[in-house]
Amino acid sequence: MMFIKKPGLICSLLLLLSIHALAQHDLCGKSNTSFQVGEKLNFKVYYNMGAIWVNAGEANFTIEDTKINGRKVYHITGDGKTMKSHDWIFKVRDKYETFIDKKTMLPVKFLRHVDEGGYTIFNDVSFDHEKGKATSTNGSFDIPKCTQDILSAIYYARSINYDEYQPGDKIAFNLFLDDKVYPLYIRYIGKEEIKTRYGTFNAIKIQPLLIQGTIFKDGEKMKIWVSDDKNHLPLRISSPILVGSIKVDLMGYDNLKYPFKGLRNEE
């Protein structure tokens, strides 16, 4: 993960890609305006150490309908893996799951299962927002009001209205990950057109504050683009890493809540 010493490489890239515009005053009481049950997203991860980009992996995100203790929740899953042709170099199999209360848009439960090159992490987290507690596989921890996990933050943040912000604004949020609370921010850069392998998009550009970890440098060096429409889909992430650089592109989508207006050649 970008925020800790031991990253979940493939899914982490895609997860951060979508964490945009989580303002403190927006952390509570926001309703879902951007996604629906049945949505599916597919991304490709590319790596380069020179002039050639190599397809290194992929990640898929799905949304299902379920209940936890009688509460209606969105069950969202993110799966990431390296390509089989690269497994002999460094095999990655990552899986993240969050269960988001449909009324509050806050996480009820979060599962993280990382398997990368023989290094594994498993964490099962239950949230009690009324008591300000998160109970994980490793113990109980205090959390601020309306804290998100990394996957729930993605989908909550997609309902934020970017027209409320000016270029250069810092937008803060609290994230619970691996038994710690991280106060982070996203800097809103503005709107621009971006060309990807999937097409040309009208996009919103942001830059997150990163904490130095295993592969990422700290600071605001990562660039992120999301679709400038009601879906707020993650389109691309581009970032230097300790050796080379990483690029992640949206390659497929299904069952969006709204027509995809961000793709210019489909307008």
C-alpha positions as CSV (number, residue, x, y, z in Angstrom):
1,M,0.0,0.0,0.0
2,M,1.2,3.5,-0.7
3,F,0.6,4.3,3.0
4,I,2.5,1.5,4.7
5,K,5.8,-0.4,4.6
6,K,4.4,-3.5,3.0
7,P,2.3,-2.7,-0.1
8,G,-0.5,-4.6,-1.7
9,L,0.9,-3.7,-5.1
10,I,-1.7,-4.3,-7.9
11,C,-4.9,-3.5,-6.0
12,S,-3.3,-0.7,-4.1
13,L,-2.6,1.2,-7.3
14,L,-6.2,0.9,-8.4
15,L,-7.6,1.6,-5.0
16,L,-5.7,4.9,-4.6
17,L,-6.6,5.7,-8.2
18,S,-10.2,6.3,-7.2
19,I,-9.8,8.0,-3.8
20,H,-10.6,11.5,-4.8
21,A,-12.1,14.5,-3.1
22,L,-12.9,13.2,0.4
23,A,-13.5,16.5,2.2
24,Q,-13.8,16.5,6.0
25,H,-17.2,18.1,5.9
26,D,-18.3,15.5,3.3
27,L,-17.2,12.4,5.3
28,C,-20.7,11.9,6.9
29,G,-24.2,11.9,5.5
30,K,-23.3,11.5,1.9
31,S,-25.6,9.3,-0.2
32,N,-24.6,7.1,-3.1
33,T,-25.1,9.1,-6.4
34,S,-22.6,7.4,-8.7
35,F,-22.7,3.6,-8.7
36,Q,-25.1,0.6,-8.5
37,V,-25.1,-3.1,-7.8
38,G,-23.8,-5.1,-10.7
39,E,-21.1,-2.5,-11.8
40,K,-17.9,-4.1,-13.0
41,L,-14.6,-2.4,-13.8
42,N,-11.4,-3.8,-15.3
43,F,-7.9,-2.2,-15.3
44,K,-4.5,-3.0,-16.8
45,V,-1.3,-2.2,-15.0
46,Y,1.8,-1.3,-17.0
47,Y,5.4,-0.9,-15.9
48,N,8.4,0.6,-17.6
49,M,12.1,1.1,-16.9
50,G,12.9,2.9,-20.1
51,A,11.0,3.5,-23.4
52,I,8.9,0.3,-23.4
53,W,5.7,-0.2,-21.4
54,V,5.1,-3.8,-20.3
55,N,1.6,-5.2,-19.4
56,A,2.4,-6.4,-15.8
57,G,-1.0,-7.2,-14.3
58,E,-4.7,-6.4,-14.0
59,A,-7.3,-5.6,-11.4
60,N,-11.1,-6.1,-11.4
61,F,-13.8,-4.5,-9.1
62,T,-17.3,-5.7,-8.6
63,I,-20.4,-4.6,-6.6
64,E,-23.0,-7.0,-5.1
65,D,-26.0,-6.8,-2.8
66,T,-26.0,-8.5,0.6
67,K,-26.8,-8.1,4.3
68,I,-24.7,-8.1,7.5
69,N,-26.6,-8.5,10.8
70,G,-29.8,-7.4,9.0
71,R,-28.2,-4.3,7.6
72,K,-28.4,-3.8,3.8
73,V,-24.9,-3.3,2.5
74,Y,-22.9,-3.1,-0.8
75,H,-20.4,-5.9,-1.0
76,I,-17.5,-4.5,-3.1
77,T,-14.6,-6.7,-4.1
78,G,-11.2,-5.7,-5.7
79,D,-9.0,-8.5,-7.1
80,G,-5.5,-7.8,-8.4
81,K,-2.9,-10.1,-9.9
82,T,0.2,-10.2,-12.1
83,M,0.1,-11.7,-15.5
84,K,1.0,-15.4,-15.6
85,S,4.0,-14.6,-17.8
86,H,5.3,-12.5,-14.9
87,D,4.5,-14.8,-12.1
88,W,8.0,-16.4,-12.2
89,I,9.5,-13.0,-11.5
90,F,7.1,-11.8,-8.7
91,K,3.7,-13.4,-8.3
92,V,0.9,-11.2,-6.9
93,R,-2.6,-12.3,-5.8
94,D,-4.4,-9.5,-3.9
95,K,-8.0,-9.4,-2.7
96,Y,-9.8,-6.6,-0.9
97,E,-13.5,-6.7,0.2
98,T,-15.6,-4.0,1.9
99,F,-19.2,-4.1,3.1
100,I,-20.7,-0.6,3.1
101,D,-23.9,0.4,4.9
102,K,-26.3,1.7,2.2
103,K,-27.8,4.3,4.5
104,T,-24.6,5.8,6.0
105,M,-22.1,4.9,3.2
106,L,-19.7,3.9,6.0
107,P,-17.8,0.5,6.1
108,V,-19.2,-2.2,8.4
109,K,-16.6,-4.8,7.6
110,F,-13.3,-4.9,5.6
111,L,-11.2,-7.8,4.5
112,R,-7.6,-7.6,3.1
113,H,-5.8,-10.6,1.8
114,V,-2.4,-10.0,0.2
115,D,-0.1,-12.6,-1.3
116,E,3.0,-11.2,-3.1
117,G,6.1,-13.1,-3.8
118,G,5.5,-15.3,-0.7
119,Y,4.7,-12.4,1.6
120,T,1.2,-12.6,2.9
121,I,-1.2,-10.3,4.9
122,F,-4.7,-11.1,6.2
123,N,-6.7,-8.6,8.1
124,D,-10.4,-8.8,9.1
125,V,-11.8,-5.5,10.3
126,S,-15.2,-4.7,11.9
127,F,-16.2,-1.1,12.3
128,D,-18.4,0.3,15.2
129,H,-18.7,4.0,14.2
130,E,-21.0,4.9,17.1
131,K,-18.3,3.8,19.6
132,G,-15.4,5.0,17.5
133,K,-13.8,1.6,17.3
134,A,-12.3,-0.6,14.6
135,T,-11.7,-4.2,15.7
136,S,-9.2,-6.1,13.5
137,T,-7.5,-9.5,13.5
138,N,-4.9,-7.9,15.7
139,G,-6.9,-6.0,18.3
140,S,-9.2,-3.0,18.9
141,F,-8.3,0.6,17.8
142,D,-9.8,4.1,18.2
143,I,-10.9,5.8,15.0
144,P,-12.2,9.3,14.2
145,K,-15.8,10.0,13.2
146,C,-16.7,8.6,9.8
147,T,-13.4,6.9,9.1
148,Q,-13.3,4.9,5.9
149,D,-11.3,1.8,4.8
150,I,-9.3,2.1,1.6
151,L,-11.9,0.4,-0.6
152,S,-15.0,2.0,0.9
153,A,-13.4,5.4,0.5
154,I,-13.2,4.8,-3.3
155,Y,-16.9,4.4,-3.7
156,Y,-17.9,7.0,-1.2
157,A,-15.7,9.5,-2.8
158,R,-17.2,9.0,-6.2
159,S,-20.3,10.9,-5.1
160,I,-18.3,14.1,-4.4
161,N,-19.1,17.1,-6.5
162,Y,-15.9,18.5,-7.9
163,D,-17.5,21.8,-8.9
164,E,-17.4,22.7,-5.2
165,Y,-13.6,23.0,-5.3
166,Q,-11.0,25.3,-6.9
167,P,-7.7,24.1,-8.5
168,G,-5.1,23.8,-5.8
169,D,-7.5,22.9,-3.0
170,K,-6.4,20.3,-0.5
171,I,-9.2,17.8,0.4
172,A,-8.5,15.9,3.6
173,F,-9.8,12.5,4.8
174,N,-9.0,9.8,7.5
175,L,-8.2,6.3,6.4
176,F,-8.0,3.1,8.6
177,L,-5.5,0.7,7.2
178,D,-3.4,-2.1,8.8
179,D,-4.5,-1.0,12.3
180,K,-3.5,2.6,11.9
181,V,-5.4,5.8,11.1
182,Y,-3.8,7.9,8.3
183,P,-4.7,11.6,7.9
184,L,-4.2,12.2,4.2
185,Y,-5.2,14.6,1.5
186,I,-5.9,14.9,-2.2
187,R,-5.0,18.1,-4.1
188,Y,-7.5,19.0,-6.8
189,I,-5.6,20.1,-9.9
190,G,-8.5,20.8,-12.4
191,K,-10.0,19.5,-15.5
192,E,-8.3,18.3,-18.8
193,E,-8.5,15.9,-21.7
194,I,-6.6,12.7,-21.5
195,K,-5.8,10.0,-24.1
196,T,-5.6,6.4,-23.0
197,R,-5.5,3.0,-24.7
198,Y,-9.3,2.8,-24.2
199,G,-10.0,6.2,-25.7
200,T,-10.0,10.0,-25.1
201,F,-11.7,11.3,-22.0
202,N,-12.9,14.5,-20.4
203,A,-11.2,14.1,-17.0
204,I,-10.7,15.5,-13.5
205,K,-7.1,15.6,-12.4
206,I,-5.9,15.1,-8.9
207,Q,-2.6,14.4,-7.0
208,P,-2.6,12.5,-3.6
209,L,-0.2,13.0,-0.8
210,L,1.8,9.8,-0.5
211,I,3.7,8.4,2.5
212,Q,7.0,6.7,1.4
213,G,6.7,3.0,1.3
214,T,8.3,0.0,-0.4
215,I,8.0,1.2,-4.1
216,F,6.6,4.8,-3.9
217,K,8.3,8.0,-3.0
218,D,6.6,10.4,-0.7
219,G,5.1,13.8,-1.8
220,E,2.7,14.7,-4.6
221,K,4.4,12.9,-7.5
222,M,1.5,10.6,-8.4
223,K,-1.0,11.9,-11.0
224,I,-4.6,10.6,-11.2
225,W,-7.4,11.2,-13.6
226,V,-11.2,10.3,-13.1
227,S,-14.0,10.7,-15.6
228,D,-15.7,14.1,-15.6
229,D,-19.3,12.8,-15.5
230,K,-21.7,11.4,-12.9
231,N,-19.9,8.0,-12.7
232,H,-16.5,9.5,-11.6
233,L,-14.7,6.4,-12.9
234,P,-11.0,6.0,-12.4
235,L,-9.3,6.4,-15.8
236,R,-5.6,6.5,-15.2
237,I,-2.9,6.6,-12.6
238,S,0.7,7.6,-13.4
239,S,3.6,7.6,-11.0
240,P,7.3,7.3,-10.7
241,I,8.4,4.5,-8.3
242,L,11.8,3.7,-6.8
243,V,12.8,1.9,-10.1
244,G,11.0,2.9,-13.2
245,S,7.4,4.0,-13.4
246,I,3.8,2.6,-13.2
247,K,0.7,3.4,-15.3
248,V,-2.8,2.0,-14.8
249,D,-5.6,2.3,-17.3
250,L,-9.3,1.6,-17.3
251,M,-9.9,-1.1,-20.0
252,G,-13.4,-2.2,-19.5
253,Y,-16.7,-1.4,-17.7
254,D,-20.2,-2.9,-17.3
255,N,-23.5,-1.9,-15.8
256,L,-22.7,1.7,-14.9
257,K,-25.4,3.8,-13.2
258,Y,-25.3,6.5,-15.9
259,P,-24.3,6.6,-19.5
260,F,-20.5,7.1,-19.8
261,K,-20.2,10.7,-20.9
262,G,-16.5,10.9,-20.0
263,L,-15.4,9.0,-23.1
264,R,-15.4,11.6,-25.9
265,N,-15.8,9.3,-28.9
266,E,-19.0,7.9,-27.3
267,E,-20.7,11.2,-26.8
